[in-house]
Amino acid sequence: MVGFGTKYPTQVHHRAASIVSIKKDAAPVSCKGGFDSWFNNSPNPNVLDGAIVGGPDENDAYTDSRSIYQMAEPATVSTAPLKFFCV
């Protein structure tokens, strides 16, 4: 789960999380300009607190890289069981 614990995913496969917030830098980001942020290896400037990413592979290995969407993409499918218990 992103944002919890001492070691959580920092390169979530999420466009808005990988581009600097307008609150930090008011310069407009063009459609093509966002790729500079997307393809670098630094942590996302915006943390998606509470997001649950795809997770580790069959060998329990996790690579924190937004380019590996199977591991790093957040989805509502993976959060459905948690929402069930919150009701």
C-alpha positions, 0 to 999 in steps of 0.5 A: 500500500502506497504511503504506509510503512517505511518501504512502499512503492515510490514509482506508481504507474499513474500519470498524475502522480508522476508529473509535478503538481501545479501547486509546486510548479505553475508552469504548464505541462504539455502532453508531450512534456509529461513524458520527461517525468514519466520516463525518469527513475526518480520517485513520483513527486505526488504520493498516492496515499492508500493506493494498492499496486499490482504487487509482487510476481510469482517469486514474491519479487517486486521491482519499483518501476513505473514502466512495469505496469503489471506490478506498479499500476494501482487498480480498484480491483485490488482495493475491492476486498478492503472496501467490503470490510469498511462497510 
